[in-house]
C-alpha cells in the first residue's frame, strides 16, 4: 500500500503498517468498536499483537480511558543525549565502560540499588497519589535509576556525523507495574451496559472516583519513569566521563514516553490519547525510534499528521514473539549479528529473544511513516547493555 495515505484495514482502523498479521488486525478492530473511541484507531508501522489492545496503536477516547491500553509499564520510553564528543575520542576498547555501566545502572528483573538517595529524594518531592505500602515505597526508591529487563537497554551510539550519544529505554519499573495492575484488575470487575469483547477493553468514565484515581496514579508513574531515565543517563555519562578522564557537555537531549496517555486537543476536542507502543510526533517535536541490538536507531522530527493523532512508531516492533524467537533463533547467530560491538556476549543464550531477527526491518518501518516523521540523525550502537533474565 501507499503508506503516505494510510489504509482503512477494518472499520475505523487506519494503518500505516506494511507488515500486519490477521490476529493483529482483528485485535485492533475490537478496540475500534468500543463506544468511547473517537474517530478512528491509528496503527503505527511497528504494530503487533498485544494484551487486550495492539502494541503500536494510538487510541483516542472522549470522556473515558482504558487502563489496560496504557499497559503495565506506565511511562515506558526512551532518552537520548548527544554527549558532546566524537567517535575518535572513544577508547579502542569499551569493555571498561560496559563494566562501569553495569555497576552504576542495575539491570534485570526486580533489580535495583541497595540504597538510592536520589530515589528517596525524588519521591519525597513528588509524593505518590495512591497510598502505597512501605514495601512498595521501598522498592520505588530502590529501583529508581535502574533499567529492568526484556527489551530495555542502554546503548552508546554514534551518528552520521560521528557524534557520540547515550541512549536508553526503560519505564516506571516495579512501582508502575504495581499501580497499573491494581487499576486494571478493578476496572475488569466493572459492569458495562454492553458486554465487552475482551475484559482488557474495560474502561473508566470521566467524572467517576475510579477515573480520577487512575489518572492521578498514571501521571505520577509517567513522571517517575521520565525521572528514572534521566537518572540512569546521568549515571552512564558519569561512567563515560571517568573512562575518558574528562567531563562531558551534552548538546541535545530527548526524553519521551511511548507507553502512556495524555489529554490533548485534536480537531477542536479534548481527547485522551493513549499511545501503546507509539510516540508523540507533533510538528517540530523531536523523538527517538529504536531498532534492535544490531540495527541502530533514529532521532526524528514530527510532522504533526492529524490522521495519526500526531503520532509515530515507538520502534521497529517485534516480528517474532519471545517464545518463537527462542525456538527459531540461536545464540551463535546473535553473536554473529553483534560482531564489532561491545555487549554481554557471554549471555548470548539468555538474550536470544532480543535477537535483531526477532524485530521488523527498521528501514521498512521508517519508510512506512514518511508522512509522520522525518529522520534527523541515524544512530549506530557501539555498546549495548541489557538486563539478563
Rosetta blueprint (number, residue, H / E / L):
1 X L
2 X L
3 X L
4 X L
5 X L
6 X L
7 X E
8 X E
9 X E
10 X E
11 X L
12 X L
13 X E
14 X E
15 X E
16 X L
17 X L
18 X L
19 X L
20 X L
21 X L
22 X H
23 X H
24 X H
25 X H
26 X H
27 X H
28 X H
29 X H
30 X H
31 X H
32 X H
33 X L
34 X L
35 X L
36 X L
37 X E
38 X E
39 X E
40 X E
41 X E
42 X E
43 X E
44 X E
45 X E
46 X E
47 X E
48 X E
49 X L
50 X L
51 X L
52 X L
53 X L
54 X L
55 X E
56 X E
57 X E
58 X E
59 X E
60 X E
61 X E
62 X L
63 X L
64 X E
65 X E
66 X L
67 X H
68 X H
69 X H
70 X H
71 X L
72 X L
73 X L
74 X L
75 X L
76 X E
77 X E
78 X E
79 X E
80 X E
81 X E
82 X E
83 X E
84 X E
85 X E
86 X E
87 X H
88 X H
89 X H
90 X L
91 X L
92 X L
93 X L
94 X L
95 X H
96 X H
97 X H
98 X H
99 X H
100 X H
101 X H
102 X H
103 X H
104 X H
105 X L
106 X L
107 X L
108 X L
109 X L
110 X L
111 X L
112 X L
113 X L
114 X L
115 X L
116 X L
117 X H
118 X H
119 X H
120 X H
121 X H
122 X H
123 X H
124 X H
125 X H
126 X L
127 X L
128 X L
129 X L
130 X L
131 X L
132 X L
133 X L
134 X H
135 X H
136 X H
137 X H
138 X H
139 X H
140 X H
141 X H
142 X H
143 X H
144 X L
145 X L
146 X L
147 X L
148 X L
149 X L
150 X L
151 X L
152 X L
153 X E
154 X E
155 X E
156 X E
157 X E
158 X E
159 X L
160 X L
161 X L
162 X L
163 X E
164 X E
165 X E
166 X E
167 X E
168 X E
169 X E
170 X E
171 X L
172 X L
173 X H
174 X H
175 X H
176 X H
177 X H
178 X H
179 X H
180 X H
181 X H
182 X H
183 X H
184 X H
185 X H
186 X H
187 X H
188 X H
189 X L
190 X L
191 X L
192 X L
193 X L
194 X L
195 X L
196 X L
197 X L
198 X L
199 X H
200 X H
201 X H
202 X L
203 X L
204 X E
205 X E
206 X L
207 X L
208 X L
209 X H
210 X H
211 X H
212 X H
213 X H
214 X H
215 X H
216 X H
217 X H
218 X H
219 X H
220 X H
221 X H
222 X H
223 X H
224 X H
225 X H
226 X H
227 X H
228 X H
229 X H
230 X H
231 X H
232 X H
233 X H
234 X H
235 X H
236 X H
237 X H
238 X H
239 X H
240 X H
241 X H
242 X H
243 X H
244 X H
245 X L
246 X L
247 X L
248 X L
249 X L
250 X L
251 X L
252 X E
253 X E
254 X E
255 X E
256 X E
257 X E
258 X E
259 X E
260 X E
261 X E
262 X E
263 X E
264 X E
265 X E
266 X E
267 X L
268 X L
269 X E
270 X E
271 X E
272 X E
273 X E
274 X E
275 X E
276 X E
277 X L
278 X E
279 X E
280 X E
281 X L
282 X L
283 X L
284 X L
285 X L
286 X E
287 X E
288 X E
289 X E
290 X E
291 X L
292 X L
293 X L
294 X L
295 X L
296 X L
297 X E
298 X E
299 X E
300 X E
301 X E
302 X E
303 X L
304 X L
305 X L
306 X H
307 X H
308 X H
309 X L
310 X L
311 X E
312 X E
313 X E
314 X L
315 X E
316 X L
317 X L
318 X E
319 X L
320 X L
321 X L
322 X H
323 X H
324 X H
325 X H
326 X H
327 X H
328 X H
329 X L
330 X L
331 X H
332 X H
333 X H
334 X H
335 X H
336 X H
337 X H
338 X L
339 X L
340 X L
341 X L
342 X E
343 X L
344 X L
345 X H
346 X H
347 X H
348 X L
349 X L
350 X L
351 X L
352 X H
353 X H
354 X H
355 X L
356 X H
357 X H
358 X H
359 X E
360 X L
361 X L
362 X H
363 X H
364 X H
365 X H
366 X H
367 X H
368 X H
369 X L
370 X L
371 X L
372 X L
373 X E
374 X E
375 X E
376 X E
377 X E
378 X E
379 X E
380 X E
381 X E
382 X E
383 X E
384 X E
385 X E
386 X E
387 X L
388 X L
389 X L
